[in-house]
Amino acid sequence: MRVLTYVSILSVGMTLSSFVIVMAVMNGFDRDLQSRIVSSIGAIRGFPIAGVLAYTAELREDIQSVPGVLAVTPELELSALLRSPSSGRLHTAAVESQIIAVPLPQKSHTSSLDRHLTPGSRLPVGGDILLGESLADKLSVERGDSLQAIVLFPATHEAVTTRDRPVEAGFRVSGTYRTGYYEVDASRSILARSTIDPLFDLPPALAHSLEIAVDDPSAAPAIAARLDERVGARGLYFRSWRQMREPLFRAVNLEKRVMGMILSIFGFISVFCVLSALIATSIEKRRELAALRAMGMTRREQSVVLLVSGAIAAGLGIGLGTIMAGCGHQIITRSDLFRLPPEIYDLDRLPSAWSTPLFLASAAALFVLSVLASAIPAAIQSRNSPSEALREE
């Protein structure tokens, strides 16, 4: 029966460690995805109902007066076709891109763009353009190369610009940036605001959207609601990074729930291992238990013995699982065993975010289920008559 006991302890430990490690990796991917989205599109964005707005100093002060808001950057969003003149094939080399024209000094307060620059790249000035790394790969260009662009200003009001036709212009590539969020890296390019305004005779205060930095990205939905209350009357509405990518996070949360349900099945398997070990032990030790009953042990005391045995097995398994989970987390986060090839993935290793509440909840659930399983052989043995058990032996 020792083998069954050891197997039950090992099964509890492996179940706990596998559940905690897998959920830590999934939480790590979730956290990494959140940080990439925030750094790519901003914690909160404000959109004008009319499509464009006049970004004034008064509007900036009203937004920054909301608790939690750190800085605001107005952005222009233009559509463009980009191609490298060296290719000479417009129909095959042209790539659609979304050009973001921003005042770069303000952009540094609301975005971590400078930290996403690839080696040798710099922020655009003058006639420069900064490309997403995947977009640059599509165009087969590097820093210092020239680009031709057909730019269209998506104005919604005739008075916004005096040029309602696409403008052809040439730019020099100042470098590339990599956020790790493919949707951005493969389609977005950045220009200084001073480069776009003369092309379309734009007023300097015009903006298509506002990027807003906050002190706590997790509180972005609440801050966006406060912005709607305070500034919404000016024809603006605000969305947090989670609201703008709600379908994506719903899919991620669904995946986590399904994985948690699958791993929970292994928890029930480990509980059945504890149950089978205790049933086998109670059958093997039936004579000894009957002798103790004959000597004066009550049914309740006999049940307590089996319950304590189950609790000890579960406790040893949880202790083993804690050691295995801690070692697994350290191996994933610190060793080179789980390093990822950077030419394929945007991560250098598997992300793992340890969650103490999740670990405690998992350990407590396994312990309680194991003790409850111990009640089954305890109830069976308490009903047996000591005289019958001794007579059978």
N, C-alpha and C positions, 0 to 999 in steps of 0.2 A: 504493500500500500504506500510505501515511501515514494515510489516512482510516481504514482498518481498525485501525491501531495506536492512533489517538486514540479510536476507538469502544471498543476493548477496555479502555483505561485509564479512560475515562469510565464504562463498565459496572461495573468493579470498584469505583470510587469511589461510584457511586450505590447499588450493592448493599450495601456496608459501611455507608454513612450511613443508608439506609432501615431496615436491620435494627437498627442501634443505636438510632435515634430511636424506632421503633415499640416495641421492647422496653423502652426507657426510659419511655415513656408508660404502658405496661402495668404496669411495676414501680411507677410513681408511683401509679396507681390502686390497685394491691395494697397499697402502703404506707399510702395514705390510708384505705383500707377497714379495715386493721388498727388504725390509730389511732382510728378512729371506734368500732370494736367495743370496744376496750379502755376508752375513755372512757365507753362506754354501759353495759357489763355488768361491767366490772372485769377485771383481768388474770387473777385466779383467783377462783373461787367455791367455797365449801364448802357441801355439802348434807347434812342429817341423813337417815339411812336411815328413821327413824320419821316423817319429815315435819316435825317441829318439834324444837327443842332448847332447853335452858337455857344461855344464853350467860353464863358465869361469868368472873370475873377469872382464875381458874386456867387456863381454856381459852384465854383471850386471851394469857396469858403463854406457854403452850405453843406457840401458833401463831406468835407474834412471835419466839420463840427460834430458829425455823428460819432458816438463812442465806438472805438475799435478801428476806425479808418485811419490809415497812415498817409497815403498819397494817392494822387489821381493823375492819369496820363490820357489826354485825348488822342484818338487814333483815326486815321483815314484808311479806308479799305478800298482798294482798286483792283480791277481785274486786268490781267495782262497776258500776252503771249510772248514768251522769251525764246530766243534762239542765239546760238553762237555763230557769228559771221564766218568763222573758219570752216563750218560744215558746208555752207552753200546750198543747203537743201531745206527750204522753209517747211515744205509739206511733211518732212520726216523728222526734222530737228526741233520744231517749235513745241514748246511745253507750256501748258496753261499754269498760271501761278496767281496767287493772291498776294498783292503787294500791300504791305502795311507801312504807311508813312507816319512817323512819330517824331516829336521833339525829343531827341536822344537824351539830353540832360534830365528830363522828367522821367523818361523810360527807365533809367537806372534806379529810380526810387520805387517803382512798382513791379519790376521784373528782374530776374537774375540772368538776363541775356548775356552779360559780360562773362558770367561763369560758364556759359554753354559754348563759348567760342572755341573752335578747334585750334590746335597749335598753329601759330603764324597768322591767324586771322585777327581783324580789328573791326571796330564799329564803323559804319559807313559815314563818310563826310563828302560834301560836295556832290560830285557825280558818281559816287560809289553806290554799290548795292550789295547787301549781305544775303546770302542764300542759305536755305536749309541744306544740310549735308546730302540728303537723298535727292533733293531737287538739283543740286550741283552735279551729282552723279548722272542724273538723267540728261543733263545738258552737256556733260563731259567737259566741264570748265573747272579751272582752279583759280586761286588768288592771282590777281593781275590780268586775267583774261578780260576781254571786252564782250559785252552782250548787246544785242539789239532787242528792243521791246516795243510792242504795240500796246499802249495803255489806254484803258477805258475808265472814265470816272462815272460810277453808278449813281449819279445825282437823281433825286426825286423831285426836284423843284427847278423850274427854268431859271430862276434868278441866282441859283447857287454858283454857276460857272458860265462864262461866256463861250466856252468851247464844249459843244455837245457831241463832238466826234472823237474817235480814237486819236491819240497822239503817238507818233513814233519817236523814240528817243534812244540814245545809246548810253550805256552805263559800264563802269569798270567794277569787276568783282573784288570786293575788299576782303573776302574770305567766306567761311561757312560757319554754321553753328549746329549743334546737335543736342536736342532736348531729350531724345529717346522716345518721343511720342511721334510715331510715323506720320500720322495725319498732318502734323505741323511741319516736320522736317522735309516731307516730300512735296509740299505745295506752297509754302509761305516764304516770301522774301521781304526784306526790310530796307526802307529808304529813310534818309533824313527828311523831315518835313520841309526844310528849305529847298529840297530838290524838286518836290512835286508842285508846290504852290505856283511857281512861275509858269509851269507847263499848262496849267488850266486856269490861270488868273484867279486863284482861290483866295477868299478872305482868310486871314491867319487864324481866326477863331473857329473855323468850321471843323466838325468832327462827326464821324459815323458811329463811334462808340467810345466808351470811357473804361479804361482799365483801372481797377481800384485795388490797392494793396491794403491788407488788414493785418492786425497783430496776431490773430489766431485764425488760421484757415478753417479749422473745424467749426468755428462759430460763424462762418460766412453766411449760411442761410438766415440766421437771426439778424445779422447786420444788414443783409440785403432787404429784409422785411422792414427794418427801421428806415433805410434809405427810401423805400417806396412810400412810407408814411410822410417823411419830411420833404422829399424832393419830387415825388411822383406827380404832384400837381403841375410841374413844369413840362409835362409831356415826356417823362422818362420812366422807364421800368428797369428793374435791376434783377439780375440772376447770379446766383452763386455758382462756383465751379461744379458742384455736385448737381445742381439743377440743370446746367447746360449739358451734362453728360449722364443724365439720369438713366437712359436705357443701358448704357455700358455698365454702370454700377449695379443695376438690377440683375444683369446677367452674371456679374461677378458674385453677388450675394447668393444668387440661385445656385451657382456652382459650389460655393462654400457650404450651403445647406445640404445639398445632395451628397457632397463628400463627407460631411459630418454624419449624415444618416448611414452611409455605407460603413464608415469606421465604427459607428455605434453597434453594428451587428457583431463585430469582433468582441465588443464589450460583453454582449450576451453570451458569446461562445466561452469567454473566460469565466463568466459566472457559472455556466453549466459545468465547466471543468472543476470548479470548486465544489459544486453540488455533487458531482459524481465521485470525487475523492472522499467527501464526507459520508456519502451513502455507503461506499465500499468500506470505509473505516468502521462505520457503525455496525455493518453486517459482520465484519471480521471480529470486532470487539464485543459482539452481542453477549457472550458469556460473561465477560468482565463487567459489562454494564448491568447485567441481571444480578450478578453477585453484589454489586454496590447497592442496587435497589433492595436486595434482601437484607443487607446490613443496615438499612435505614435511610438511604438517599431518596429524596422525594423526586417525583416526576419533573418538577420545576427545576430542581438542581441538575438533574440529568440533561434537561434541555439546555440549561446554561452552559454546560460543558461543551456541547456540540456547537452552540452559538459562539462561544469563545474560540473554539478551534477554527471556525470559519473566519472570525475576525482576525485571528493571528495570521492565517494564510493570506487573507486580503491585505493586511498591513505589511507583511513581508513582500508581497507582490508589488504593492504601491511603492515601498522603499526601493525595490529593484528597478521599477519603472522610472522613478525619479532620477536615479543615477543614470539610467540609459537615456532618458530624455535630455538631461543636462549635457551628457557627453555628446549626444547627437547634435544638439544645438551648437556646441562649441566647434565640433568638426565642420559643420556646414558654414559657420560664420568666419572661422579662423584658418582652417587648413586649405590646402590647394587641391584636395580631393574633388571638390565640387566647383572648381573654376570653370567658367564658360568661355568659349572662344569669342573674343571681341569682334571678330569679323562677321559673326552671325548674330550675336545677341547684343543688346544695349547694356547688359549687366556683365560685370566681371566675375560674379559668383551668385549662387542662389541667395535671395534675400530671406532672412528669417527674423521674425518679430516675436519674441517670447512674450506670452501673455500669462501672467501669474493668476489672474482671476479664472481664466480658462483651465489652467492646470489644476487649481484647487477644486473647481467645480467637477472636473473629470475624475479626480482622485476620490472626492467625496461620493460621487455617483457609483463608482466601482465598489467602494467600501460598503455602502448601504445595500447595494444589490447582492453583494457576496454574503452579508450577514442575513439578509432576508432569505437567500437561498439555503442558508444553514438551518433555517427554521423548518424546512421540509423533513430532513432526516431526524431532527429533534422531535417533531410531532409524531413521526412514525414510531420511533423508539419509545416515546413516553406512553404509547398505547399498549405496548407489548407487556404481557404478564411475566414477572421474573421467574415464576415457577415453571411456566411453559418453556422459556428460554433455557433454563438449567436442565429441564427434562429432555429437551431435544439434544442437548450436548451430551 
